[in-house]
Amino acid sequence: MQTNKNLSQCSIGKYQRAIRAVSKDMNEEGVIDFDLYSITSAHQFYSLKKEIFGNDYFDSKDTRGNRMYSVAMNHYYEFLCSRE
């Protein structure tokens, strides 16, 4: 998830764990039936990100987590954009 932003390895690890948590939660919520890391297209990820951000469970968890999950999703989107 290294992009042109200067994120520390520690921050990258935390964001990666957050993406895995979102993937697990959204699978359990029935929003998706795959791992978010299987998406390699920024365009596809952006569309899915909007849907996830509209999910009540995600919003509640993201609020409790001080927006860590939405920030992680945004960083991953930027990472995908940088690869295209």
N, C-alpha and C positions, 0 to 999 in steps of 0.2 A: 504494500500500500504506500510505498514511497513515491512521492510526487515532487514537484518543485517546491513544495512547502517544507520547511525545516522541522519536521516532526521527529521527536526522539524515538528511539527504538521502543522505549517503555510506552510512550503514547500510542505508537503503532500497534503494539501488542494489546493494549486496552481497547482500542477501536476494533481490532480484529475479533476479540472476545465479544464485544458488543454486537457486531454483525452476526456472529454465530448465535447469540442469544435471540436476536430479532428473528433470525431464520427459524430457530426452534419454536419460538412463540407463535410466529405467523403460520407455521405448519400446524401447530396445535389448534390455532384459531380457524383453520381451514381457508386462510387467505391464499396460501401457496401450498404446493405439494412437492417442493424441491428445495435444494440448498441455494441460498442467495449467491454463494460463491460460484455457482454453476453459470451465472449470467456473466457474459463477457462483453456485451454490447451496452454502451452508455445509454443509448436511446431506450432499449428495453428496460434497463435498470431504472431510468428516470420515470417511466410510466408506472412501474411497479412501486417505486418509492412514493409516488403521489397516493397510490391506493393504500399503502401501509401507513402513511402519515394520517390518513383519514380513519384508521381503525381505532375504535375507542380503547381497546386494551393497550395498544401501542402508545396512544396518547397518555393514558394514565401512567404507564410504566415510565415513559419518557419524562413526564412531569416529576415523578418521584425521583428519577435519576438525574435531575437537573439538566435535561436535554442531551445527556450523553449519547443516547441511542440515535436521535435525529442527527447529531453532529457526526457520529460514526457513519451513518448512511450518506451524509453529504460528502464526507471525506472519501468514501469508497466511490461515489459517483465521480468526484473530481479525478480520482485515480483512473477510473475507466476512461474518462474523457482524455486524459493525458496519453493513453495507449492507442487512441484511434488516430 
